[in-house]
Amino acid sequence: MRIAPFAAAALGALSAPAFALNILISNDDGMSSNVKALYEALKAAGHDVIVSVPCTGQSGRGAGIIMYSTTTIVPTNDSDQVNAAGGCRNGAAPIGAPAVGPFTRAGFDNGDYYYVHGTPVSATLYGLDVVAAARWGKAPDLLLSGPNEGGNIGKIVVSSGTVGNVQTAAARGVPSIAVSAGTDTTDNTNLASPYSAVVATMTVRLVDALREKAGSGPLLPPGLSLNVNFPNAPTTSLPFKFSRFGTYEAYTLTFRNTPPYGVVLGLNAQPPTAEQSQDESVLYKTAISVTAMQVGFESRTTSQEWMRLRLRDLLTQ
């Protein structure tokens, strides 16, 4: 049956997504099963997507802005990772390749995947300033940082590269969401963890919900970003639940002052109280926790007024 031109155009309009977005994916883990699954799910939903990630795993680097090499990929600060992989994680690019650029790994060399031999924020800035500018001539509509291989919950997020990416992009006015999956999403053999696919599907659902409410406007208001955490073994029937950073901490950080010196990550042995039931450190184990984050260090108006009054004899107007 022959379809009239106007009918074909109408069918095409119905099948195309409304308000398709330009999306930048970054993370602090480098090339991973989670990144691949999220990229593919977003592309299938009709969005234009580019990826800019660190060459190697950079967990815990926070908002650091360090390049490990500035000409070619060489073993430096992350020498163990570079030597073990012969370059970037999971074959994104080999030793001797440019310090920044498109993936060279077969199957990922379509011009959408990029790496930076530096910290997570360095990769995010490369994505914003170079790749997005070349692709769209403007900032992306959304930055998705992650999905991380492991939770970013509670006050420990101040050291998270996943969250550092979000703070950096959001400070530039780009709507930004940090997404963290369970540790069981790691698959360095096939880049095909089934849990990665679930996290990707549910992340697209979250983006769609924001897009539907935003219409043609920005997905998030200025000064607000989101921190989203999935449990291990997620399913597509998991509920999204409002959460807050709160006071309950699932993890503890302490410094060990005996060899080998360093920071030790432990588990909090104390159970949460009833008042902490909406803390993301509690909710993320059984639901997809969604927490609102402020952007930057600007304090609330009430706190600023407290400071003005407390120091009124010292401060000049």
C-alpha positions as CSV (number, residue, x, y, z in Angstrom):
1,M,0.0,0.0,0.0
2,R,1.3,3.4,-1.0
3,I,1.3,6.0,1.8
4,A,0.7,9.6,0.7
5,P,3.6,12.0,1.5
6,F,1.7,13.9,4.1
7,A,0.7,10.7,5.8
8,A,4.2,9.4,5.8
9,A,5.4,12.7,7.4
10,A,2.7,12.4,10.1
11,L,3.7,8.8,10.9
12,G,7.4,9.9,11.1
13,A,6.4,12.7,13.5
14,L,4.5,10.3,15.7
15,S,7.5,7.9,15.9
16,A,10.0,10.6,16.7
17,P,10.5,11.5,20.4
18,A,9.2,14.9,21.5
19,F,11.9,17.2,22.7
20,A,14.8,14.8,21.9
21,L,17.8,15.9,24.0
22,N,21.5,16.5,23.4
23,I,23.1,14.5,26.2
24,L,26.7,14.2,27.4
25,I,27.6,11.1,29.5
26,S,30.7,11.3,31.7
27,N,31.7,9.2,34.7
28,D,34.7,8.4,37.0
29,D,35.2,4.8,36.0
30,G,36.2,5.1,32.4
31,M,34.8,2.8,29.7
32,S,32.3,0.4,31.4
33,S,29.3,-1.8,30.9
34,N,27.2,0.9,32.5
35,V,28.3,3.6,30.1
36,K,27.7,1.3,27.1
37,A,24.2,0.3,28.3
38,L,23.2,3.9,29.1
39,Y,24.5,5.2,25.7
40,E,22.6,2.6,23.8
41,A,19.3,3.1,25.8
42,L,19.4,6.9,25.3
43,K,20.1,6.5,21.6
44,A,17.3,4.0,21.3
45,A,15.0,6.6,22.9
46,G,15.9,9.1,20.1
47,H,18.4,11.3,21.9
48,D,21.7,12.5,20.5
49,V,24.4,11.3,22.8
50,I,28.2,11.7,23.3
51,V,30.4,10.1,25.9
52,S,33.5,11.7,27.5
53,V,35.1,9.6,30.2
54,P,38.5,9.3,31.9
55,C,41.0,7.0,30.3
56,T,41.3,5.0,33.5
57,G,39.3,4.4,36.7
58,Q,39.3,7.5,38.8
59,S,37.1,6.8,41.8
60,G,37.5,9.2,44.7
61,R,39.0,12.0,42.7
62,G,36.2,14.4,43.5
63,A,36.5,17.7,41.7
64,G,40.2,17.3,40.8
65,I,41.3,18.9,37.6
66,I,44.5,17.0,36.8
67,M,45.8,15.8,33.4
68,Y,48.0,12.7,33.9
69,S,49.6,13.2,30.5
70,T,49.2,16.1,28.1
71,T,50.6,14.8,24.8
72,T,50.2,11.0,24.7
73,I,48.9,8.3,27.0
74,V,51.9,7.3,29.2
75,P,52.0,5.5,32.6
76,T,52.2,8.3,35.2
77,N,50.0,8.8,38.2
78,D,47.9,5.8,37.2
79,S,50.7,3.7,36.0
80,D,49.4,0.4,37.3
81,Q,46.1,0.8,35.5
82,V,47.7,2.0,32.2
83,N,50.3,-0.8,32.2
84,A,47.8,-3.5,33.1
85,A,45.4,-2.5,30.3
86,G,48.0,-1.4,27.8
87,G,46.4,2.0,27.7
88,C,42.9,3.1,28.8
89,R,40.4,0.8,30.6
90,N,38.7,-1.8,28.4
91,G,40.7,-0.9,25.3
92,A,39.3,2.6,24.8
93,A,42.8,3.7,23.5
94,P,46.3,2.3,23.7
95,I,49.5,3.6,25.3
96,G,51.0,6.2,22.9
97,A,47.6,7.4,21.7
98,P,46.9,11.1,22.1
99,A,46.1,12.1,25.7
100,V,42.6,13.1,24.6
101,G,40.5,12.0,21.7
102,P,37.9,9.5,20.2
103,F,38.0,5.8,21.2
104,T,40.0,3.6,19.0
105,R,38.4,0.3,20.1
106,A,36.5,-1.4,17.3
107,G,32.7,-1.0,17.8
108,F,33.2,2.3,19.7
109,D,34.9,4.3,17.0
110,N,31.7,5.9,15.7
111,G,32.6,9.4,16.8
112,D,30.4,9.4,19.9
113,Y,32.9,8.0,22.4
114,Y,35.8,10.1,23.8
115,Y,38.4,9.7,26.5
116,V,40.7,12.0,28.5
117,H,43.8,10.8,30.3
118,G,43.0,12.8,33.4
119,T,40.5,13.1,36.3
120,P,36.8,12.9,35.8
121,V,36.2,16.6,35.8
122,S,38.9,16.9,33.1
123,A,36.9,14.5,31.0
124,T,33.7,16.4,31.7
125,L,35.3,19.7,30.7
126,Y,36.6,18.1,27.5
127,G,33.1,16.9,26.7
128,L,31.6,20.4,27.4
129,D,34.2,22.6,25.8
130,V,35.4,20.5,22.9
131,V,33.1,17.6,21.9
132,A,29.7,19.2,22.6
133,A,30.8,22.5,21.1
134,A,31.9,20.7,17.9
135,R,28.7,18.5,17.8
136,W,26.0,21.0,18.8
137,G,27.6,24.4,18.9
138,K,26.3,24.8,22.4
139,A,26.1,23.2,25.8
140,P,24.2,19.8,26.1
141,D,20.7,19.8,27.4
142,L,21.7,17.3,30.1
143,L,24.8,15.8,31.7
144,L,24.5,12.3,33.0
145,S,27.4,11.3,35.2
146,G,27.7,7.6,35.6
147,P,26.3,5.1,36.1
148,N,29.0,4.6,38.7
149,E,30.0,1.1,39.7
150,G,28.9,1.4,43.3
151,G,26.8,3.8,45.4
152,N,27.5,7.5,46.0
153,I,25.4,8.1,49.2
154,G,25.5,10.4,52.1
155,K,28.3,12.8,52.9
156,I,31.0,10.7,51.2
157,V,29.8,12.2,47.9
158,V,32.1,15.2,48.5
159,S,34.9,12.9,47.3
160,S,33.0,11.4,44.4
161,G,34.2,12.0,40.9
162,T,30.7,11.1,39.7
163,V,29.3,14.0,41.8
164,G,32.2,16.2,41.0
165,N,31.3,16.0,37.3
166,V,27.7,17.1,38.1
167,Q,28.8,20.0,40.2
168,T,31.1,21.2,37.5
169,A,28.5,21.0,34.7
170,A,25.7,22.3,36.8
171,A,27.7,25.3,37.9
172,R,27.8,26.2,34.1
173,G,24.0,26.0,34.0
174,V,23.8,22.5,32.5
175,P,21.1,20.3,34.0
176,S,23.0,17.5,35.6
177,I,22.3,14.2,37.3
178,A,24.7,11.8,39.1
179,V,23.7,8.2,38.6
180,S,25.2,5.3,40.7
181,A,24.5,1.6,40.2
182,G,25.5,-1.4,42.3
183,T,28.9,-2.9,42.4
184,D,27.4,-5.9,40.6
185,T,27.2,-4.0,37.3
186,T,30.9,-4.4,36.6
187,D,31.6,-6.5,33.5
188,N,35.1,-6.0,32.0
189,T,34.9,-9.1,29.8
190,N,31.8,-8.4,27.6
191,L,30.7,-5.0,28.7
192,A,27.2,-6.5,29.0
193,S,26.1,-6.8,32.6
194,P,22.3,-7.4,32.6
195,Y,22.1,-5.1,35.6
196,S,23.6,-2.3,33.6
197,A,20.8,-2.6,31.1
198,V,18.2,-2.3,33.9
199,V,19.9,0.8,35.3
200,A,20.0,2.3,31.8
201,T,16.3,1.6,31.2
202,M,15.3,3.1,34.5
203,T,17.5,6.2,34.0
204,V,15.8,6.8,30.6
205,R,12.5,6.6,32.5
206,L,13.7,9.3,34.9
207,V,14.9,11.5,32.0
208,D,11.5,11.1,30.3
209,A,9.7,12.1,33.4
210,L,11.7,15.2,33.8
211,R,11.4,16.0,30.1
212,E,7.6,15.6,30.1
213,K,7.2,18.1,33.0
214,A,9.8,20.5,31.5
215,G,8.3,20.7,28.1
216,S,10.7,22.7,25.9
217,G,12.4,24.3,29.0
218,P,15.4,23.1,31.0
219,L,15.0,19.8,32.8
220,L,16.1,21.2,36.2
221,P,16.1,24.7,37.6
222,P,19.3,26.6,38.2
223,G,21.1,25.7,41.3
224,L,19.6,22.2,41.6
225,S,21.1,18.8,40.5
226,L,20.1,15.2,41.4
227,N,21.9,12.3,43.0
228,V,20.4,9.0,42.0
229,N,21.3,5.6,43.5
230,F,20.3,2.1,42.5
231,P,20.6,-1.0,44.7
232,N,22.4,-4.2,43.7
233,A,20.4,-6.6,41.5
234,P,18.0,-3.9,40.3
235,T,14.8,-4.7,38.4
236,T,12.5,-2.6,36.2
237,S,9.8,-2.8,38.9
238,L,11.8,-0.9,41.4
239,P,10.1,2.3,42.7
240,F,11.7,5.7,42.6
241,K,11.6,7.3,46.0
242,F,12.3,10.8,47.3
243,S,15.4,10.8,49.6
244,R,17.7,13.2,51.3
245,F,21.4,13.1,52.3
246,G,20.3,13.1,55.9
247,T,22.4,12.1,58.9
248,Y,22.8,8.4,58.4
249,E,26.0,7.3,56.8
250,A,26.3,3.8,55.3
251,Y,30.1,4.2,55.1
252,T,32.8,5.5,57.4
253,L,36.1,7.0,56.4
254,T,39.1,6.9,58.7
255,F,42.8,7.4,58.3
256,R,45.0,4.4,59.2
257,N,48.2,5.7,60.8
258,T,50.1,2.4,60.5
259,P,51.7,0.9,57.4
260,P,50.2,0.8,54.8
261,Y,49.1,4.3,55.6
262,G,45.9,5.6,54.0
263,V,42.2,6.1,54.1
264,V,40.1,3.1,55.1
265,L,36.5,2.8,53.9
266,G,34.3,0.9,56.3
267,L,30.7,0.1,56.9
268,N,28.6,1.8,59.6
269,A,27.7,-0.8,62.2
270,Q,24.9,1.3,63.7
271,P,21.4,0.8,62.3
272,P,19.4,3.8,61.1
273,T,16.8,5.4,63.3
274,A,13.1,5.9,62.3
275,E,13.9,9.6,61.7
276,Q,16.5,8.5,59.1
277,S,14.1,6.4,57.1
278,Q,14.2,8.8,54.1
279,D,18.0,9.1,54.1
280,E,19.4,7.9,50.8
281,S,21.9,5.7,52.7
282,V,18.8,3.7,53.8
283,L,16.6,3.9,50.8
284,Y,19.1,3.0,48.1
285,K,19.2,-0.6,49.2
286,T,15.6,-1.4,48.3
287,A,14.6,1.4,45.9
288,I,16.0,4.0,43.5
289,S,16.7,6.9,45.7
290,V,16.5,10.4,44.2
291,T,18.1,13.2,46.2
292,A,18.2,16.9,45.4
293,M,21.6,18.5,45.6
294,Q,22.5,22.2,45.6
295,V,25.1,23.4,43.2
296,G,28.3,25.0,44.6
297,F,28.8,26.2,48.1
298,E,26.3,29.1,48.3
299,S,24.5,28.9,51.6
300,R,20.8,29.3,52.1
301,T,19.5,32.8,52.6
302,T,18.7,32.2,56.3
303,S,22.2,31.0,56.9
304,Q,23.7,34.1,55.2
305,E,21.5,36.4,57.3
306,W,22.7,34.6,60.5
307,M,26.3,35.3,59.5
308,R,25.6,38.9,58.8
309,L,24.0,39.4,62.2
310,R,26.6,37.4,64.1
311,L,29.5,39.4,62.5
312,R,27.7,42.7,62.1
313,D,30.3,44.5,64.2
314,L,33.1,43.2,62.0
315,L,31.6,43.2,58.5
316,T,31.4,46.4,56.4
317,Q,28.4,47.0,54.3
